[in-house]
Amino acid sequence: MLGAGFVTRPTLDILSEAGIPVTVACRTLATAKKLSEGVANATPISLDVNDDSALDAAVAQHDLVISLIPYTFHATVIKSAIRKKKHVVTTSYVSPAMMELDAEAKAAGITVMNEIGLDPGIDHLYAIKTIDEVHQAGGKILGFKSYCGGLPAAEDSDNPLGYKFSWSSRGVLLALRNAGKWWQDGKEVEVAGKDLMGTAKPYFIYPGYAFVAYPNRDSTAYKERYSIPEAQTVVRGTLRYQGFPQFIRVLVDLGFLEETPLDALTKPISWQEATKAVVGAASSGAADLESKILSKATFDSTEEHQRILSGLRWIGLFSEEPITPRGNPLDTLCATLEKKMQYEAGERDLVMLQHKFEIEHKDGRRETRTSTLCENGDPKKYFAMARLVGTPCAVAVKQVLNGTISEKGILAPMSPSINEPLMRELRDNYGIECHEKTIASS
């Protein structure tokens, strides 16, 4: 198993409980040892995946490689697995660089199972399930919306962004700069990254939650991936609590999500001086900073303006606190957010995933059906996000090893033959499933 991120422990525990020996490989031996602590059948080693000969030697000694390191390294890992004829499992999207290896993987006789975490992963399982059932009965999917969010549990969402970081804050903030592209009423819609937060709208799932939703990257490929050419609307996106998009939009307007080097941010100056440099204010005085922010940012109302300014003060942007200099606005901001927005001991996260299908049945009846997964983390065991990414990954590993998943090449969970055994084991052994409900019919 390559990697030591926070989703790796549930995977390791499940495989250990199944009696499967796992070598935990990280760049530093100390990290591998820490992850392996108290786990039967776990052996920590130090391994640099950029060293082809060391990677090949490690891969050769195992039946399967679990790659839970950043996705940019997966192609390197798969090439080694092809050379040594070993299977691979990842939770990441299949990138073009990975897909290019499909013919070689088939020729080597190996299974490379990808996209088997939460999103992607569980979302695919339950999208394909309903789509396949509707098609088998002669119906059509006219609309497909799918939104997923990893958030603090309601009682722990107690900061101005209503968000906490369980993984890299940089990754979270960079994702907010991605453009969005989706199908809406038969037309392709595209929105530039800087305008994405402006598309966020309230999204109703349960009355107890105030969610907003916005598109995530390019959803247009899912007409083909999910075999729903008839669908007029296809969108996959992200859930956050209300107030989050407006706050992020202001940070974008002010230039805090930029990676352009800024000389002032190479020294531990005060935050008020740093904010002056980023926004181009006349001075670092509070009045000058506020007036410059007002001229650069868009606020929906006076109340919104007050709420967001108060949030910027909470981050410390007007304070005399020294920055952690990282050379550019994005990374310097991340250093502070990571300190202020971590989960504290005993706090829980929440995962909410919902698909919404607009169905036209063979007899012309219309139905709106939802498929929903809502789970809070357990402070004594795992974060919900870690469990819902790590468990499907471990189940896929077991099913590749025991031959349940036997197809060769670069795979994702896109067919009932692969998906049904995965869903069954996740539901029966781990209590992980989406619950389906008809919310409208005519």
NUMI-739859 format. One record per residue (C-alpha): residue in one letter; y negated, x negated, z negated; residue number from 0. Coordinates in pm, 1 decimal, always signed. Example, Ala and Ser with C-alpha at 12.3 -4.5 7.8 and 13.67 -1.06 7.14 Angstrom:
<sites>
   rest         py         px         pz    nr
      A     +450.0    -1230.0     -780.0     0
      S     +106.0    -1367.0     -714.0     1
</sites>
This chain:
<sites>
   rest         py         px         pz    nr
      M       +0.0       +0.0       +0.0     0
      L     -328.2     -152.1     +116.3     1
      G     -633.9      -57.0      -88.5     2
      A     -738.2      +26.9     -443.2     3
      G     -985.7     +310.8     -396.8     4
      F     -984.3     +606.1     -633.9     5
      V     -742.4     +813.3     -418.4     6
      T     -472.0     +546.2     -438.1     7
      R     -346.3     +615.5     -791.6     8
      P     -200.9     +964.1     -726.6     9
      T      -20.5     +824.4     -418.5    10
      L     +117.7     +533.9     -619.7    11
      D     +227.2     +755.8     -911.8    12
      I     +413.8    +1003.7     -688.4    13
      L     +599.0     +730.7     -499.8    14
      S     +684.5     +553.7     -824.7    15
      E     +820.7     +877.8     -974.2    16
      A    +1034.4     +919.7     -660.3    17
      G    +1185.9     +575.8     -727.7    18
      I    +1020.7     +416.4     -423.8    19
      P     +912.0      +54.7     -489.4    20
      V     +552.3       -6.2     -377.8    21
      T     +373.0     -336.3     -327.6    22
      V       +4.1     -288.3     -411.9    23
      A     -198.6     -522.6     -189.9    24
      C     -569.8     -590.4     -245.0    25
      R     -802.8     -875.1     -153.5    26
      T     -807.7     -983.0     -519.6    27
      L     -496.1     -998.1     -733.6    28
      A     -690.5     -869.1    -1037.1    29
      T     -770.6     -541.3     -857.3    30
      A     -408.0     -496.6     -751.0    31
      K     -289.6     -566.5    -1106.7    32
      K     -533.8     -313.9    -1254.5    33
      L     -415.8      -38.8    -1016.6    34
      S      -49.1     -119.3    -1086.1    35
      E      -85.0     -113.2    -1467.1    36
      G     +176.2     +107.2    -1630.0    37
      V     +336.0     +206.6    -1296.8    38
      A     +710.6     +152.5    -1264.4    39
      N     +820.5       +9.0     -927.6    40
      A     +470.3     -130.1     -850.1    41
      T     +423.7     -497.7     -757.3    42
      P      +64.9     -628.9     -723.1    43
      I      -17.1     -896.4     -464.2    44
      S     -330.5    -1048.1     -310.2    45
      L     -361.7     -999.6      +67.1    46
      D     -639.5    -1044.5     +322.0    47
      V     -578.9     -807.3     +616.2    48
      N     -795.9    -1028.6     +835.9    49
      D     -530.1    -1302.1     +807.8    50
      D     -278.9    -1193.6    +1075.8    51
      S       +3.0    -1424.8     +965.9    52
      A      -26.0    -1321.8     +598.1    53
      L      -44.6     -953.3     +697.9    54
      D     +259.8     -985.5     +927.7    55
      A     +458.6    -1163.7     +654.3    56
      A     +380.7     -886.2     +401.9    57
      V     +444.4     -601.8     +649.1    58
      A     +778.7     -754.9     +753.3    59
      Q     +912.8     -719.2     +397.1    60
      H     +858.5     -340.1     +380.0    61
      D     +970.1      -19.2     +553.2    62
      L     +624.7     +139.2     +570.8    63
      V     +256.7      +47.7     +528.5    64
      I       +9.3     +286.5     +362.7    65
      S     -339.6     +192.7     +481.7    66
      L     -604.3     +326.0     +240.9    67
      I     -866.3      +64.1     +327.0    68
      P    -1177.8     +139.7     +539.7    69
      Y    -1081.9     +295.5     +875.3    70
      T    -1223.4       +2.9    +1074.5    71
      F     -921.3     -203.8     +959.2    72
      H     -650.6      +49.4    +1055.7    73
      A     -606.0      -78.0    +1413.3    74
      T     -544.2     -431.8    +1277.2    75
      V     -282.0     -294.9    +1036.0    76
      I     -112.8      -83.0    +1306.7    77
      K      -92.9     -383.9    +1542.7    78
      S      +88.7     -579.6    +1270.7    79
      A     +321.7     -282.0    +1208.6    80
      I     +396.6     -266.2    +1583.1    81
      R     +481.7     -638.0    +1584.3    82
      K     +715.0     -591.8    +1286.8    83
      K     +842.2     -241.8    +1384.3    84
      K     +733.5      -72.2    +1058.2    85
      H     +592.3     +278.2    +1001.0    86
      V     +231.5     +345.1     +891.4    87
      V      +56.1     +629.2     +703.7    88
      T     -323.8     +669.4     +677.5    89
      T     -552.3     +950.8     +558.0    90
      S     -819.9     +868.2     +817.2    91
      Y     -916.3    +1029.1    +1147.8    92
      V     -746.7     +877.6    +1452.1    93
      S    -1011.3     +652.3    +1607.3    94
      P    -1014.7     +558.4    +1978.1    95
      A     -902.1     +204.7    +1877.3    96
      M     -599.4     +355.9    +1697.7    97
      M     -517.3     +599.2    +1981.5    98
      E     -507.0     +309.0    +2228.0    99
      L     -199.8     +182.1    +2039.7   100
      D       +1.7     +503.4    +2094.8   101
      A     +221.9     +368.1    +2379.2   102
      E     +289.9      +41.5    +2192.3   103
      A     +378.4     +232.1    +1872.9   104
      K     +623.0     +451.7    +2067.3   105
      A     +775.3     +145.9    +2235.9   106
      A     +819.7      -15.1    +1891.8   107
      G     +988.8     +304.6    +1770.6   108
      I     +745.8     +355.2    +1481.1   109
      T     +573.9     +658.9    +1330.7   110
      V     +201.8     +619.0    +1256.9   111
      M     +106.4     +931.3    +1060.9   112
      N     -269.8     +981.7    +1016.2   113
      E     -519.9    +1243.6     +895.6   114
      I     -302.8    +1347.1     +601.7   115
      G     -538.1    +1370.9     +303.3   116
      L     -765.1    +1666.1     +226.2   117
      D    -1027.3    +1666.9     +502.7   118
      P     -871.3    +1559.4     +731.7   119
      G     -525.9    +1672.2     +618.6   120
      I     -479.7    +1992.2     +420.5   121
      D     -752.4    +2148.3     +639.2   122
      H     -541.9    +2082.0     +952.9   123
      L     -223.5    +2220.9     +793.6   124
      Y     -376.9    +2559.9     +717.2   125
      A     -590.6    +2582.7    +1032.1   126
      I     -284.3    +2528.5    +1253.5   127
      K      -77.6    +2771.0    +1040.2   128
      T     -305.4    +3071.3    +1098.5   129
      I     -390.7    +2980.5    +1458.4   130
      D      -20.0    +2950.7    +1542.7   131
      E      +66.4    +3280.5    +1369.6   132
      V     -211.4    +3466.8    +1556.0   133
      H     -113.2    +3316.2    +1892.7   134
      Q     +257.8    +3389.0    +1837.6   135
      A     +167.8    +3756.0    +1779.9   136
      G      -34.3    +3768.4    +2104.0   137
      G     -378.3    +3753.4    +1939.1   138
      K     -685.0    +3535.3    +1990.5   139
      I     -905.8    +3323.0    +1764.6   140
      L    -1262.4    +3416.2    +1863.5   141
      G    -1431.6    +3213.7    +1589.5   142
      F    -1331.0    +2929.8    +1358.9   143
      K    -1550.8    +2795.5    +1078.3   144
      S    -1424.9    +2536.8     +832.0   145
      Y    -1627.4    +2394.7     +544.7   146
      C    -1521.7    +2147.2     +276.5   147
      G    -1707.5    +1996.3      -17.0   148
      G    -1628.1    +1746.4     -288.8   149
      L    -1878.6    +1819.5     -565.3   150
      P    -1927.0    +1789.5     -939.1   151
      A    -1781.1    +2090.3    -1125.2   152
      A    -2055.2    +2348.1    -1189.0   153
      E    -2116.1    +2238.4    -1550.1   154
      D    -2148.0    +1872.3    -1445.1   155
      S    -2382.6    +1926.8    -1147.8   156
      D    -2674.7    +1853.5    -1377.0   157
      N    -2909.2    +1634.9    -1171.3   158
      P    -3173.9    +1717.5     -907.3   159
      L    -2929.8    +1666.3     -617.0   160
      G    -2643.1    +1862.1     -778.3   161
      Y    -2419.6    +1575.5     -667.0   162
      K    -2234.0    +1276.4     -813.0   163
      F    -2068.3     +979.8     -645.1   164
      S    -1696.0     +928.9     -678.1   165
      W    -1696.8     +690.8     -381.9   166
      S    -1952.7     +470.4     -205.1   167
      S    -2299.8     +625.2     -226.1   168
      R    -2380.8     +435.1      +94.2   169
      G    -2099.3     +615.1     +277.7   170
      V    -2222.8     +952.6     +151.5   171
      L    -2584.6     +886.5     +255.1   172
      L    -2491.4     +736.9     +594.0   173
      A    -2285.7    +1048.0     +673.5   174
      L    -2604.7    +1252.0     +630.1   175
      R    -2756.8    +1068.2     +927.2   176
      N    -2480.2    +1167.8    +1169.2   177
      A    -2570.4    +1404.9    +1449.8   178
      G    -2398.1    +1746.1    +1448.4   179
      K    -2232.5    +1907.4    +1751.3   180
      W    -2044.0    +2239.1    +1759.9   181
      W    -1966.0    +2554.8    +1958.4   182
      Q    -2181.2    +2859.2    +1875.4   183
      D    -2132.5    +3188.7    +2063.5   184
      G    -1988.3    +3011.5    +2366.5   185
      K    -2255.2    +2739.3    +2387.5   186
      E    -2248.5    +2378.5    +2273.8   187
      V    -2518.2    +2306.4    +2014.7   188
      E    -2629.3    +1955.5    +1924.3   189
      V    -2864.0    +1850.5    +1643.8   190
      A    -2992.9    +1496.3    +1585.3   191
      G    -2908.2    +1332.0    +1252.9   192
      K    -3268.3    +1339.4    +1129.5   193
      D    -3277.2    +1718.9    +1177.6   194
      L    -2928.7    +1795.4    +1041.2   195
      M    -3040.7    +1895.5     +690.3   196
      G    -3275.8    +2150.0     +848.8   197
      T    -2971.0    +2340.0     +981.2   198
      A    -2819.5    +2388.1     +631.4   199
      K    -2781.5    +2753.1     +537.5   200
      P    -2652.8    +2942.7     +232.8   201
      Y    -2276.2    +2995.9     +271.2   202
      F    -2094.3    +3264.6      +75.5   203
      I    -1744.1    +3188.2      -54.2   204
      Y    -1733.8    +3309.1     -416.4   205
      P    -2027.8    +3477.9     -595.0   206
      G    -2003.9    +3218.4     -874.6   207
      Y    -2112.7    +2931.8     -647.3   208
      A    -2443.4    +2874.7     -469.1   209
      F    -2324.0    +2673.5     -168.2   210
      V    -2509.6    +2563.3     +141.9   211
      A    -2326.6    +2445.9     +454.7   212
      Y    -2414.6    +2221.0     +746.8   213
      P    -2213.3    +2089.6    +1045.8   214
      N    -2031.7    +1759.1    +1018.0   215
      R    -2028.2    +1532.2    +1325.8   216
      D    -1866.0    +1658.2    +1646.2   217
      S    -1663.4    +1978.9    +1609.8   218
      T    -1641.6    +2046.7    +1984.7   219
      A    -1311.0    +1857.3    +2023.9   220
      Y    -1136.3    +2111.0    +1798.4   221
      K    -1110.1    +2373.3    +2072.2   222
      E     -859.2    +2137.4    +2230.5   223
      R     -714.6    +1980.0    +1913.3   224
      Y     -641.0    +2322.0    +1760.8   225
      S     -547.1    +2481.5    +2097.5   226
      I     -812.0    +2756.4    +2071.7   227
      P     -982.3    +2747.0    +2415.5   228
      E    -1067.3    +3116.6    +2367.9   229
      A    -1287.2    +3049.5    +2061.1   230
      Q    -1659.1    +3111.0    +2110.0   231
      T    -1763.1    +2950.9    +1779.4   232
      V    -1598.9    +2635.1    +1641.9   233
      V    -1767.0    +2449.1    +1358.0   234
      R    -1641.8    +2214.8    +1086.6   235
      G    -1885.9    +2114.8     +819.1   236
      T    -1978.6    +2014.8     +467.2   237
      L    -2051.2    +2218.4     +153.1   238
      R    -2312.3    +2118.4     -103.2   239
      Y    -2491.7    +2305.0     -381.1   240
      Q    -2822.8    +2474.8     -302.1   241
      G    -3125.5    +2242.7     -305.2   242
      F    -2934.2    +1936.3     -182.2   243
      P    -3030.7    +1950.2     +189.5   244
      Q    -3403.7    +1992.7     +118.1   245
      F    -3396.6    +1693.0     -116.9   246
      I    -3213.8    +1475.9     +137.4   247
      R    -3450.1    +1589.6     +415.0   248
      V    -3743.6    +1456.4     +210.0   249
      L    -3567.9    +1120.4     +155.2   250
      V    -3512.6    +1104.8     +535.6   251
      D    -3879.4    +1194.6     +605.5   252
      L    -3997.3     +923.0     +365.5   253
      G    -3776.8     +652.7     +524.8   254
      F    -3543.7     +597.4     +228.4   255
      L    -3228.6     +630.0     +442.4   256
      E    -3337.0     +350.9     +680.0   257
      E    -3147.1      +22.9     +706.9   258
      T    -3441.2     -167.4     +862.0   259
      P    -3507.3     -482.8     +655.2   260
      L    -3823.3     -466.0     +441.8   261
      D    -3950.5     -790.1     +292.7   262
      A    -4084.8     -620.4      -22.7   263
      L    -3729.9     -508.6     -110.3   264
      T    -3593.8     -863.3     -137.0   265
      K    -3752.1     -915.7     -482.9   266
      P    -3708.8     -721.5     -810.6   267
      I    -4047.2     -547.2     -789.7   268
      S    -4117.1     -217.5     -968.8   269
      W    -4002.1     +107.9     -810.9   270
      Q    -4362.1     +225.9     -768.1   271
      E    -4439.8      -88.9     -563.2   272
      A    -4119.4      -38.8     -362.8   273
      T    -4206.1     +326.1     -292.2   274
      K    -4555.5     +219.1     -182.2   275
      A    -4395.4      -27.6      +65.6   276
      V    -4140.3     +224.8     +199.4   277
      V    -4381.9     +517.4     +249.1   278
      G    -4691.0     +310.5     +337.4   279
      A    -4914.7     +439.8      +55.6   280
      A    -5263.2     +298.9      -12.7   281
      S    -5163.4     +191.8     -364.6   282
      S    -4877.4     +222.5     -611.1   283
      G    -5069.3     +471.0     -825.0   284
      A    -4897.7     +807.7     -876.5   285
      A    -5176.5    +1002.1     -700.7   286
      D    -5164.2     +782.8     -387.8   287
      L    -4783.8     +791.7     -377.3   288
      E    -4777.6    +1172.1     -412.2   289
      S    -5043.7    +1228.7     -147.5   290
      K    -4858.9    +1002.3     +100.1   291
      I    -4529.8    +1181.7      +27.5   292
      L    -4700.7    +1518.4      +87.9   293
      S    -4831.8    +1398.9     +424.2   294
      K    -4492.7    +1260.7     +542.5   295
      A    -4242.1    +1515.6     +410.6   296
      T    -4176.9    +1882.9     +480.9   297
      F    -4147.9    +2128.1     +190.5   298
      D    -4043.4    +2491.8     +229.6   299
      S    -4263.1    +2616.3      -56.4   300
      T    -4483.5    +2508.0     -347.3   301
      E    -4188.4    +2554.3     -583.2   302
      E    -3975.0    +2334.1     -359.1   303
      H    -4247.6    +2070.6     -349.9   304
      Q    -4263.9    +2066.3     -732.5   305
      R    -3883.9    +2059.9     -771.1   306
      I    -3837.9    +1769.6     -528.5   307
      L    -4128.4    +1564.7     -667.0   308
      S    -3977.3    +1610.6    -1011.2   309
      G    -3642.6    +1489.4     -868.9   310
      L    -3806.1    +1181.2     -712.4   311
      R    -3953.4    +1103.4    -1055.9   312
      W    -3606.2    +1146.0    -1208.9   313
      I    -3465.9     +888.7     -962.7   314
      G    -3749.9     +662.4    -1081.6   315
      L    -3944.2     +619.7     -756.9   316
      F    -4284.6     +632.3     -935.0   317
      S    -4177.1     +421.4    -1234.1   318
      E    -4231.3      +62.5    -1343.4   319
      E    -3854.5      +11.6    -1362.0   320
      P    -3749.2     -287.2    -1148.3   321
      I    -3548.8     -214.8     -834.4   322
      T    -3214.2     -377.7     -759.3   323
      P    -3334.3     -553.3     -441.3   324
      R    -3100.0     -506.0     -148.2   325
      G    -3335.6     -589.2     +139.1   326
      N    -3368.9     -240.9     +293.0   327
      P    -3460.7     +109.5     +170.3   328
      L    -3110.2     +264.5     +200.3   329
      D    -2922.5       -0.9       +2.5   330
      T    -3197.5      -41.6     -257.3   331
      L    -3196.1     +335.7     -318.4   332
      C    -2812.1     +336.1     -333.8   333
      A    -2816.4      +73.9     -609.9   334
      T    -3025.2     +307.5     -828.8   335
      L    -2843.4     +630.0     -734.6   336
      E    -2508.2     +471.5     -821.4   337
      K    -2635.3     +399.7    -1172.9   338
      K    -2785.8     +745.3    -1226.3   339
      M    -2533.1     +967.0    -1048.3   340
      Q    -2189.8     +848.8    -1161.1   341
      Y    -1937.1    +1079.4    -1324.7   342
      E    -1941.1    +1030.5    -1702.1   343
      A    -1622.2    +1020.9    -1910.9   344
      G    -1473.6    +1370.1    -1944.8   345
      E    -1659.8    +1515.6    -1644.3   346
      R    -1478.1    +1703.8    -1367.5   347
      D    -1521.1    +1733.6     -995.2   348
      L    -1464.0    +2038.0     -775.0   349
      V    -1309.7    +2061.0     -429.2   350
      M    -1377.9    +2370.1     -219.2   351
      L    -1223.6    +2409.3     +126.1   352
      Q    -1242.4    +2728.5     +328.4   353
      H    -1146.9    +2823.5     +683.5   354
      K    -1283.8    +3147.6     +823.8   355
      F    -1107.7    +3292.4    +1129.7   356
      E    -1247.4    +3568.3    +1352.5   357
      I     -930.9    +3718.5    +1499.9   358
      E     -876.1    +3964.6    +1783.3   359
      H     -523.5    +4106.8    +1762.4   360
      K     -310.2    +4200.3    +2062.1   361
      D     -393.1    +4571.7    +2010.2   362
      G     -769.9    +4501.8    +2003.7   363
      R     -813.6    +4518.4    +1624.6   364
      R    -1060.6    +4267.5    +1478.2   365
      E    -1002.9    +4081.2    +1152.2   366
      T    -1191.3    +3819.6     +951.8   367
      R     -943.9    +3610.2     +753.9   368
      T    -1014.3    +3329.5     +510.4   369
      S     -791.0    +3047.1     +391.2   370
      T     -929.8    +2892.4      +71.8   371
      L     -849.1    +2603.4     -161.4   372
      C    -1053.0    +2570.8     -481.8   373
      E     -957.8    +2307.2     -738.4   374
      N    -1129.1    +2147.1    -1038.0   375
      G    -1035.3    +1798.0    -1146.1   376
      D     -854.7    +1723.6    -1469.3   377
      P    -1051.6    +1470.5    -1681.5   378
      K     -724.9    +1356.9    -1844.2   379
      K     -541.7    +1297.8    -1514.9   380
      Y     -705.1    +1285.9    -1168.6   381
      F    -1020.5    +1391.7     -993.9   382
      A     -948.1    +1692.4     -769.9   383
      M    -1054.4    +1485.2     -467.4   384
      A     -817.5    +1201.0     -558.8   385
      R     -524.2    +1440.3     -611.9   386
      L     -590.5    +1634.3     -290.8   387
      V     -615.9    +1318.9      -76.8   388
      G     -353.5    +1107.1     -254.5   389
      T      -80.6    +1371.6     -286.2   390
      P      -55.0    +1472.4      +83.3   391
      C      -54.1    +1100.9     +166.8   392
      A     +238.8    +1037.3      -71.0   393
      V     +430.6    +1340.2      +59.7   394
      A     +384.7    +1216.6     +418.0   395
      V     +512.7     +871.9     +314.7   396
      K     +825.1    +1028.1     +161.8   397
      Q     +884.8    +1244.2     +472.0   398
      V     +845.0     +951.5     +712.1   399
      L    +1084.5     +743.8     +501.4   400
      N    +1348.3    +1019.7     +477.2   401
      G    +1323.5    +1111.7     +846.6   402
      T    +1167.8    +1459.3     +802.5   403
      I     +874.5    +1328.2    +1009.7   404
      S    +1054.2    +1141.0    +1288.3   405
      E     +820.5    +1169.9    +1589.7   406
      K     +701.2     +831.7    +1714.8   407
      G     +354.1     +710.5    +1812.1   408
      I       +5.7     +778.8    +1673.8   409
      L      +32.6    +1120.8    +1505.0   410
      A     -184.2    +1374.1    +1322.3   411
      P      -70.6    +1702.4    +1159.4   412
      M     -129.1    +1922.3    +1464.4   413
      S     +207.4    +2093.1    +1517.8   414
      P     +413.5    +2337.6    +1306.9   415
      S     +718.1    +2107.0    +1328.0   416
      I     +530.7    +1831.5    +1141.5   417
      N     +316.0    +2062.0     +926.8   418
      E     +560.5    +2313.8     +783.8   419
      P     +769.8    +2065.9     +579.2   420
      L     +446.8    +1905.6     +450.7   421
      M     +302.1    +2244.0     +345.0   422
      R     +628.8    +2346.3     +180.6   423
      E     +656.5    +2030.9      -31.7   424
      L     +286.8    +2034.7     -125.8   425
      R     +310.4    +2399.7     -234.3   426
      D     +649.0    +2394.6     -407.2   427
      N     +630.9    +2056.5     -582.1   428
      Y     +258.8    +2002.9     -641.2   429
      G      +99.9    +2350.8     -638.1   430
      I     -130.5    +2259.7     -349.0   431
      E     -195.1    +2540.2      -98.3   432
      C     -469.0    +2744.8      +65.2   433
      H     -477.4    +3113.6      -24.7   434
      E     -523.3    +3358.2     +264.1   435
      K     -719.9    +3679.2     +246.4   436
      T     -845.3    +3943.4     +490.5   437
      I    -1214.6    +4002.4     +409.8   438
      A    -1302.0    +4236.6     +698.8   439
      S    -1114.8    +4438.0     +960.6   440
      S    -1203.1    +4695.4    +1227.9   441
</sites>
